Amino acid sequence: MMRYTLEELENRIGYRFRDKSLLRQALTHSSYANEQRINKLKNYERLEFLGDAVLELISSDFLFHENPRMPEGKLTKLRSSMVCEPALAYCARDLELGKYMLLGKGEEASGGRKRDSITSDGMEAVIGALYLDGGLSAAHDFIHRFVLSDLENKILFYDSKTVLQELLQAGGGGSFCYDLLGEEGPDHEKSFLVEAKLDGRVIGRGQGRTKKAAEQQAAYEAIKTLRRR
């Protein structure tokens, strides 16, 4: 059974599907399809393939027009940071997409609803479903609202470790490190706690499902601390 209704997700998205089966398919992980003995074509993988291409087109169009003086290489790098797995998972968390997805018992038990690889694929599958149901305009509206919105802060978050490194170098460096404080939870729901330290002082703290994600969050908080100074 679905934990939440398709109608509730449609309200969040701001779009009513004419073909509800497309949205259901976009939320169906292969583990659930296998357990239910559903035709393999009815999981989200084909929609994800389509959505990936639509996302690349619309994000490329957006960046091309928003950055008329930016060269191709920088545009490509910027687009990659916007549509990579962590970035889409970040957007999926804002939408709470994970709670609407249909997962097999094994994936459910291992924390699949919060796994970046699954929720990012789900975002692309929803984009594919929107494109098939409502054309490019429906996909365009979704992407601009849930992926391209608040882009300055999102890009800062996605590239926080790089941005922090550049800030520290511009400020004369200093002794900087990430300090792993510990881990919490069982293996399938593990959470890492990290502090970012400059000359022995804590300038940022982060928590994440991987050490890298926790460092990214700590770096983001550290950037805000340094900029306030």
C-alpha positions in Angstrom: 0.0 0.0 0.0 1.1 3.6 -0.6 1.8 5.4 2.6 0.6 8.7 1.1 -1.8 9.4 -1.8 -1.0 10.4 -5.3 -3.4 13.3 -4.9 -1.3 14.6 -2.0 1.8 14.6 -4.2 0.0 16.2 -7.0 -1.0 19.0 -4.6 2.6 19.5 -3.7 3.7 19.5 -7.4 0.9 21.7 -8.4 -0.1 19.5 -11.4 -2.9 17.1 -12.0 -2.0 14.0 -14.1 -4.5 13.0 -16.7 -2.9 9.5 -16.7 -2.4 8.7 -13.0 -0.6 5.5 -13.9 2.4 7.6 -15.1 2.9 9.1 -11.7 2.5 5.8 -10.0 5.1 4.3 -12.3 7.5 7.2 -11.6 7.3 6.3 -7.9 7.7 2.5 -8.4 11.2 1.1 -7.5 12.3 -2.1 -9.2 12.3 -3.8 -5.8 8.6 -3.2 -5.4 7.8 -4.2 -9.0 9.7 -7.5 -8.5 8.0 -8.3 -5.3 4.5 -7.6 -6.7 5.5 -9.5 -9.9 4.6 -6.4 -12.0 5.9 -6.1 -15.5 9.4 -4.8 -15.3 8.5 -2.0 -17.7 6.3 -0.6 -15.0 9.0 0.5 -12.7 10.5 4.0 -12.9 13.7 3.2 -14.9 12.4 4.1 -18.4 10.8 7.3 -17.1 14.0 8.1 -15.3 15.9 7.8 -18.7 13.5 10.2 -20.4 13.4 12.6 -17.4 17.2 12.8 -17.4 17.2 14.1 -21.0 14.4 16.5 -20.4 16.1 17.9 -17.3 19.4 18.4 -19.2 17.6 20.3 -22.0 15.6 22.6 -19.7 18.5 23.3 -17.3 20.8 24.0 -20.3 18.3 26.4 -21.8 18.0 28.2 -18.4 21.8 28.5 -17.8 22.4 29.6 -21.5 20.0 32.5 -21.1 20.8 33.4 -17.5 24.6 33.5 -18.1 25.2 35.2 -21.6 28.9 35.8 -20.9 29.7 32.4 -19.4 31.9 30.1 -21.6 30.8 26.6 -22.6 33.1 24.9 -20.1 31.8 26.7 -17.1 28.2 26.2 -18.3 28.8 22.5 -18.5 30.4 22.4 -15.0 27.5 24.4 -13.5 24.9 22.2 -15.1 26.7 19.1 -13.8 26.6 20.4 -10.3 22.9 21.2 -10.6 21.7 17.9 -11.9 24.0 15.4 -10.2 22.7 12.8 -7.7 23.3 14.8 -4.5 21.7 17.9 -6.0 18.6 16.1 -7.2 18.3 14.3 -3.8 18.5 17.6 -2.1 15.6 18.8 -4.2 13.7 15.6 -3.5 14.0 16.2 0.2 12.4 19.6 -0.2 9.5 17.9 -2.0 9.5 14.9 0.5 9.4 12.7 -2.5 10.8 9.6 -0.7 7.7 9.1 1.4 5.6 8.7 -1.7 7.7 6.0 -3.4 6.8 2.3 -3.6 9.7 0.2 -2.4 10.2 -3.5 -1.8 10.4 -4.7 1.8 14.2 -5.1 1.6 14.7 -1.5 0.3 12.2 -0.2 2.9 14.0 -1.9 5.7 17.4 -0.6 4.6 16.4 3.0 4.5 15.8 3.3 0.8 13.4 6.2 1.2 16.3 8.4 2.3 18.9 7.0 -0.1 20.1 9.7 -2.5 20.4 7.2 -5.4 16.7 6.3 -5.2 15.2 9.8 -4.5 17.3 11.4 -7.3 16.2 8.7 -9.7 12.6 9.4 -8.6 12.9 13.1 -9.3 14.0 12.3 -12.9 11.3 9.7 -13.3 8.6 12.3 -12.2 10.0 14.7 -14.7 9.7 12.0 -17.4 6.1 11.4 -16.3 5.2 15.1 -16.4 6.7 15.4 -19.9 4.6 12.5 -21.2 1.5 13.6 -19.5 1.6 17.4 -20.0 4.4 18.1 -22.5 7.5 20.2 -22.2 5.6 23.0 -20.4 4.6 20.8 -17.5 8.2 19.5 -17.1 9.5 23.0 -17.5 7.3 24.4 -14.6 8.3 21.5 -12.3 12.0 21.9 -13.0 11.9 25.6 -12.5 10.0 25.4 -9.3 11.8 22.4 -7.6 15.2 22.3 -9.2 16.2 25.7 -10.5 14.6 27.7 -7.6 16.9 29.4 -5.0 19.7 28.4 -7.2 22.4 30.6 -5.6 22.1 28.9 -2.2 21.8 25.4 -3.8 24.9 25.8 -5.9 26.7 27.1 -2.8 25.6 24.0 -0.9 26.5 21.5 -3.7 30.0 23.0 -4.1 30.4 24.0 -0.4 33.7 22.1 0.1 35.3 23.7 -3.0 34.0 27.2 -2.1 35.2 26.9 1.5 38.7 25.9 0.3 38.8 28.9 -2.0 37.7 31.2 0.8 40.3 29.9 3.2 43.1 30.3 0.5 41.9 33.9 -0.2 42.0 34.6 3.5 45.6 33.4 4.0 44.9 29.8 4.8 45.3 28.6 8.4 45.2 25.1 9.8 41.9 23.6 8.6 40.4 20.1 9.0 37.2 18.1 9.2 36.8 16.3 12.5 34.6 13.2 12.6 32.9 13.3 16.0 31.1 10.0 15.7 28.4 7.8 14.1 24.9 7.1 15.2 22.3 4.5 14.3 22.3 1.0 12.7 24.2 0.3 9.5 21.3 0.9 7.2 20.4 4.2 9.0 23.8 5.4 9.9 24.4 9.2 10.6 27.8 10.8 10.7 28.6 13.9 12.8 31.4 16.2 11.6 32.9 19.5 12.7 34.8 21.9 10.4 37.7 23.5 12.4 39.9 26.4 11.5 43.0 26.9 13.7 41.4 24.6 16.3 38.1 26.5 16.4 34.8 25.1 15.3 33.4 27.1 12.4 30.8 24.7 11.1 29.0 21.4 12.1 27.3 18.9 9.8 25.3 15.7 9.9 24.7 13.3 7.0 24.1 9.7 6.0 27.7 9.5 4.7 30.9 11.1 6.0 31.1 13.1 2.7 27.5 14.5 3.1 28.3 15.5 6.7 31.5 17.3 5.6 29.5 19.1 2.9 27.0 20.3 5.5 29.8 21.4 7.8 31.5 23.2 5.0 28.2 25.0 4.1 27.8 26.2 7.8 31.5 27.2 7.9 31.1 29.4 4.7 28.2 31.2 6.4 30.3 31.7 9.6 33.3 33.1 7.6 31.1 35.4 5.5 29.4 36.8 8.7 32.9 37.8 9.8 
